[in-house]
Amino acid sequence: MATILVIAPAYEGHVGRTSLELLGGARRIGEARGMEVVAALLGKGAGAAASQMWQYGVKRVYVADHPSILLGELEAFYLASLEACRAANPGVVLLLADSVGREVGPRLAHRLGGGIVTECIDVQAGQDGEVTFLRPVYGGKAIATYRLVNFPVVVTVKPHTMEVPAEMPVSGETIPLELSMDPEGLKTRVLEVVSEEVTGVKLEDAPVVVGGGRGIGGPEGFQLLGELARLLKGAVGASRPPADAGWVPPTWQIGQTGKTIRPDLYIAVGISGATQHIAGVSGAKVVVAINKDPEAPIFKVAHLGVVADYRKVIPPLIQKIKEIVGT
Ligand SMILES: Cc1cc2nc3c(=O)[nH]c(=O)nc-3n(C[C@H](O)[C@H](O)[C@H](O)COP(=O)(O)OP(=O)(O)OC[C@H]3O[C@@H](n4cnc5c(N)ncnc54)[C@H](O)[C@@H]3O)c2cc1C
């Protein structure tokens, strides 16, 4: 029987939250089509992460624990993914649409002789067994729906766009993958990994994000947003113009060509609400917009809106929060 194969990096024995998000989509397809969900964990020390998969109902876990599969290493990751596909005979392969998955997904689809849906933001399955994949198109202005017709298909899913499913513990097994990979023969090699400097909570993981746009007017205004974010135990993000202008680091950019976030609360300050920005925040549970233009499109997606100059709103808000929670 064809399976649904979730391929996840597992460096040093840990699977990241975003890979767990893939399991929700996989489970929905499995239930609709009566297919088993299996996983392949790839990376140095990957075997120790198998229990994380069992916790989410995946019984069969293929493991490629190889010293050449390192963070950012494409070639080794691809060869291990191919080996996992040979072992698991998947009808559907799910991968993260991150820097590795974006390269590996199309190559896998080609080698499997299948189709591919890239940059997917949701996987839906009906009771009639129909499975659809949703993907933003035309610069995020529309959502295209792809129906699953033929197997195999490779699907890359944007991180932070789907919920981690509920736990469903099972007692599972690990199946080691035999890799005949010669480290010297690999076409690419990771020479150095430079970690992003983060003080406080990471933007992608923050429960509260304060996003600033061109309306902030310069780097100084972002200090004010930083103060608000700190009090709310959150992180600061930005639309593209502040990142382009160098007011904030490029890693703060949220949107179609930036990060995708799913905070409980997103406070958009001086941001107009272009579709390319909204593409990165559509998973936010509550959106509050502060903008001096009552016609700004951000108010169409905001749950709560404040029409005002942010300089008149944020300082008293900070003051009030300090009174409630202290400094
Ligand atoms: C292919 C492509 C990819 C893109 N990817 C991204 C992306 O990933 N992320 C992204 O953000 N954009 C992206 N963009 C750019 C996007 O189209 C918009 O240009 C951008 O999001 C606008 O940023 P903004 O809202 O900060 O600026 P603006 O559209 O200029 O809006 C500024 C807002 O601030 C308000 N304002 C001004 N002063 C104040 C004040 N004192 N107080 C309160 N409000 C004030 C104004 O009323 C206005 O609504 C992309 C564009 C393209 C073509």
PDBQT file of the ligand as one rigid body, heavy atoms in Angstrom, charges set to zero:
ROOT
HETATM    1  C1  LIG A 401       7.094  40.216  -5.228  1.00  0.00    +0.000 C 
HETATM    2  C2  LIG A 401       6.871  41.066  -4.012  1.00  0.00    +0.000 A 
HETATM    3  C3  LIG A 401       7.103  40.543  -2.775  1.00  0.00    +0.000 A 
HETATM    4  C4  LIG A 401       6.886  41.307  -1.640  1.00  0.00    +0.000 A 
HETATM    5  N1  LIG A 401       7.093  40.751  -0.406  1.00  0.00    +0.000 NA
HETATM    6  C5  LIG A 401       6.796  41.462   0.691  1.00  0.00    +0.000 A 
HETATM    7  C6  LIG A 401       6.922  40.890   1.988  1.00  0.00    +0.000 A 
HETATM    8  O1  LIG A 401       7.374  39.752   2.162  1.00  0.00    +0.000 OA
HETATM    9  N2  LIG A 401       6.562  41.627   3.052  1.00  0.00    +0.000 N 
HETATM   10  C7  LIG A 401       6.076  42.910   2.939  1.00  0.00    +0.000 A 
HETATM   11  O2  LIG A 401       5.743  43.518   3.961  1.00  0.00    +0.000 OA
HETATM   12  N3  LIG A 401       5.956  43.476   1.722  1.00  0.00    +0.000 NA
HETATM   13  C8  LIG A 401       6.322  42.803   0.612  1.00  0.00    +0.000 A 
HETATM   14  N4  LIG A 401       6.211  43.399  -0.593  1.00  0.00    +0.000 N 
HETATM   15  C9  LIG A 401       5.913  44.845  -0.641  1.00  0.00    +0.000 C 
HETATM   16  C10 LIG A 401       4.424  45.135  -0.517  1.00  0.00    +0.000 C 
HETATM   17  O3  LIG A 401       3.821  45.084  -1.793  1.00  0.00    +0.000 OA
HETATM   18  C11 LIG A 401       4.180  46.535   0.088  1.00  0.00    +0.000 C 
HETATM   19  O4  LIG A 401       4.838  47.504  -0.711  1.00  0.00    +0.000 OA
HETATM   20  C12 LIG A 401       4.681  46.681   1.514  1.00  0.00    +0.000 C 
HETATM   21  O5  LIG A 401       4.155  45.624   2.319  1.00  0.00    +0.000 OA
HETATM   22  C13 LIG A 401       4.212  48.019   2.074  1.00  0.00    +0.000 C 
HETATM   23  O6  LIG A 401       4.779  48.187   3.335  1.00  0.00    +0.000 OA
HETATM   24  P1  LIG A 401       4.127  49.175   4.391  1.00  0.00    +0.000 P 
HETATM   25  O7  LIG A 401       2.725  48.789   4.644  1.00  0.00    +0.000 OA
HETATM   26  O8  LIG A 401       5.068  49.238   5.540  1.00  0.00    +0.000 OA
HETATM   27  O9  LIG A 401       4.248  50.578   3.643  1.00  0.00    +0.000 OA
HETATM   28  P2  LIG A 401       3.129  51.503   3.003  1.00  0.00    +0.000 P 
HETATM   29  O10 LIG A 401       2.302  50.738   2.045  1.00  0.00    +0.000 OA
HETATM   30  O11 LIG A 401       3.826  52.706   2.510  1.00  0.00    +0.000 OA
HETATM   31  O12 LIG A 401       2.187  51.878   4.238  1.00  0.00    +0.000 OA
HETATM   32  C14 LIG A 401       2.582  52.689   5.284  1.00  0.00    +0.000 C 
HETATM   33  C15 LIG A 401       1.367  52.904   6.167  1.00  0.00    +0.000 C 
HETATM   34  O13 LIG A 401       1.743  53.610   7.314  1.00  0.00    +0.000 OA
HETATM   35  C16 LIG A 401       0.681  54.498   7.652  1.00  0.00    +0.000 C 
HETATM   36  N5  LIG A 401       1.282  55.557   8.464  1.00  0.00    +0.000 N 
HETATM   37  C17 LIG A 401       2.137  56.526   8.054  1.00  0.00    +0.000 A 
HETATM   38  N6  LIG A 401       2.513  57.277   9.104  1.00  0.00    +0.000 NA
HETATM   39  C18 LIG A 401       1.883  56.777  10.194  1.00  0.00    +0.000 A 
HETATM   40  C19 LIG A 401       1.855  57.107  11.575  1.00  0.00    +0.000 A 
HETATM   41  N7  LIG A 401       2.614  58.129  12.068  1.00  0.00    +0.000 N 
HETATM   42  N8  LIG A 401       1.075  56.383  12.417  1.00  0.00    +0.000 NA
HETATM   43  C20 LIG A 401       0.312  55.366  11.955  1.00  0.00    +0.000 A 
HETATM   44  N9  LIG A 401       0.282  55.016  10.655  1.00  0.00    +0.000 NA
HETATM   45  C21 LIG A 401       1.082  55.683   9.789  1.00  0.00    +0.000 A 
HETATM   46  C22 LIG A 401       0.143  54.966   6.324  1.00  0.00    +0.000 C 
HETATM   47  O14 LIG A 401      -1.197  55.414   6.455  1.00  0.00    +0.000 OA
HETATM   48  C23 LIG A 401       0.255  53.684   5.488  1.00  0.00    +0.000 C 
HETATM   49  O15 LIG A 401      -0.951  52.930   5.534  1.00  0.00    +0.000 OA
HETATM   50  C24 LIG A 401       6.428  42.655  -1.742  1.00  0.00    +0.000 A 
HETATM   51  C25 LIG A 401       6.192  43.171  -3.026  1.00  0.00    +0.000 A 
HETATM   52  C26 LIG A 401       6.414  42.405  -4.128  1.00  0.00    +0.000 A 
HETATM   53  C27 LIG A 401       6.144  42.994  -5.485  1.00  0.00    +0.000 C 
ENDROOT
TORSDOF 0
